Amino acid sequence: CSRNSSAVSTSSVAAWRADAVIKGHRLEAGALRECAEPDATVLWFSQPDAQERARLLERFQLDDHALASALDPDEVARIEFHPNGLFMIWKRPENYSGQDSFCFDVSSFGLLLSHDQMVLICADDRQLGELDQHRPMQEPLDVLLQVLFNNIHHYLGHLKVIKLIARELQQQFNASMDSRHLVQMFNLSESLVYYINAIDSNGSVLTRLRNHAHKHHFSSDSLALIEDMIIENEQCHKQANIYSTVFASLMDARGNLVNNNTNNLLRKLTLINVVFLPLNLLAGIGGMSEYSMMTTPLPWWISYPALLVGMAGLGTAMVVVLKRMARIRS
């Protein structure tokens, strides 16, 4: 809260900030300021325990299913309208870490909006910490729209990162042909599938929110922001679809390339075996006493070099014949 606020003492604010699970914020001068719960316009419940869940159920008239949905990372985005407000489940991208083997995950959080208060329910403590407050916020609805707008931009930022990672993986794959890079590209492709599903469900929520806004005569700024979010969400969805299609085609092409290189390697190994099989036979015969007996009239320094020259000539002839056969078949 501001220094001039007499409702909250310094000790109470310090005690409230020490509680890392529930945080209160109030709107002041178009921005959010941390404060104590009685003065809060926005309540932020992160990782609520059993006691705090019971408090949410009792104070905000949430049912068990809605609360469980807000904390379930696999819950589908949706919006429910009530006489006193609305309840929303929104899909968001998780923070990316380079140690995740190029996996981009999505999760869910819940938003409960009434006329004078917004409640944010999430499984971690980073949602409002990432909020871009460049736009002035005068009411809880502005905070909700800003949270959604920020998440859409988060998706767009992750798509740019995915594109850069894909280019780097393509260069590494062209240099080494390692199947490990194919696995990493598969992880990216799988992440894009989850992103497409999450962005699509968020788009349905935004469409219903726009219809609700027209019905209840939201302000022109709020309506314009909702329209902007719908447009950016559609662009994000199209971009994710394009990346997913390109990655799927690249994975098929790279997989075929790896199979082709493996087949070429096996063909070369087979060619070497075919060439050296008769040479091994001749070398075995030359290493026994029968060859010395057959070449008794000749000195050894003539007979054995002649054997080596004959083996080299036979090997060369077999290589030439096999190559010609391969050309004729091709």
Disulfide bonds with the S-S distance in Angstrom:
none
